[in-house]
């Protein structure tokens, strides 16, 4: 999985590419933890180039949301394809995490 | 003072229960939840002080009221030290050492309640019911006492009940074991269009050790059998259980009924001190060719009802009853079924059913029923046969178990246009990527829509991760077999592993309504798999776990490809 970060205003945008699954979730978690430890509080993960997300990937998002929420920050997610969106729906993550259809929507008022 | 009851404080858990009860009492009496929480906290503190100080540790709860006001009394018995109580004084409106009429010391915490005069009876009753509610510990003690009593009365019963009664209860236990071993869900293979099976076992009140089994050995070998164990009660039921288990585990790696039964016979005959035996008809149907191989070991010959209406008895004999003599080699025969043919298996409970004049049902009547029946479904045939037995029997008592089974062959599914790949993965997590990569190539080659492909990627990630991480108790290398097939709009996946027996679909689904902070991490994967696929199933075949999954590719999925998520 490829991870790239850009900072727009106070928002750290993480663009992910590939699968967020069993074999990539540990690295993704480390990467995101690094960003949070480096002071990022507003995190936007852009899933436009993510193929599929498994429960291992959901765990990363949940842990990130908890971590950010605990320190007054927050996590937003955008760009889910249909299969990923279904996973979010089934798991209830679409209601407990802040999901937006596009990056622009997600940046609004962040 | 009006006594409301007492709460024993004998274990750490009872302190917690006392706390909860006092909170409930205080909430009701004080109508102030903050004050109620304070009292609950004080109860925990004092409860811990009196805990472990002897069997009389308890909290007595009382209430009173007159023109001057109302009070709630919490009397803590059992604490020998009052030194630490002082700091709890501000939890109460009054806290003092006291002694009851029997000379027992206690600490009394008094709380002022709103209102004046004697508390209304309704309130008193309500508070009493809260205090008197049985705690878990009390219930446990009570249950243990009850169990002891029950055991005692059972012992008495055992000695005094007549031999007949005892036999009956043993028969019932045997019956329960027998029935619990049968596959009872029909249709047994709802996603198969190439064959169908239905069976029914109707137990007699006393005698009878019938059983049947039906299972797929692999994708196209269907194993079916009907048998009858000599004897009755628990020993017969256990003998049946062993027989059934031996057959099933042997069949996992052996497609010859003769070889399976020769093996089972040797196992069962060895040290068979009880001299029990079993008659059995065992067949394996290859649903690709319609060929069924079968061995009849001392059982009633089944009938083959051809699609053209012809009725053929399969009356070859391949060896004696199973379990009587070691080292026998059974034989087998082959019969080819044409689409629309149906096999009818039964036990002697059918042909030896008796009417009110004690006349046997007989083979001819069964032949007549099978001839007359216009075959439409296996269930219909089973029902027709059994109904006729009941009609014949009238008010006579059922003498023996009645078991019938119908196996219908509908012809191989047209597998031109069926695409299939077989993959294997070692038990390393990196191998998941290899399977997904291979599947993606397959999906692309055969035009599986992206949205479906991604869901199946998820399924592999979840299930292979589970198997690789949790299925093996050793550090050895294991192989996971993955078969992917695409037939028309049906995408099938089978994952086979030789790990410990585990049905992933048995667990409780996670609560997906919880908020972020309440969400436990984990437990989601299988839930996702069950929801993104249209059909999931688990079976244990011998030493292997087999998970089968189906996804129906709907046409609109194609259109959804470029669609934006909601």
Interface residues (C-beta under 8 A of the other chain):
Chain A: X19 X21 X22 X23 X51 X52 X53 X54 X55 X56 X58 X59 X62 X63 X65 X66 X69 X80 X81 X82 X83 X84 X85 X86 X87 X90 X91 X92 X95 X96 X97 X101
Chain B: X429 X430 X432 X433 X436 X450 X451 X454 X455 X457 X458 X461 X462 X464 X465 X512 X513 X514 X515 X516 X517 X519 X521 X522 X524 X525 X527 X528 X531 X532 X560 X561 X563 X564 X565 X566
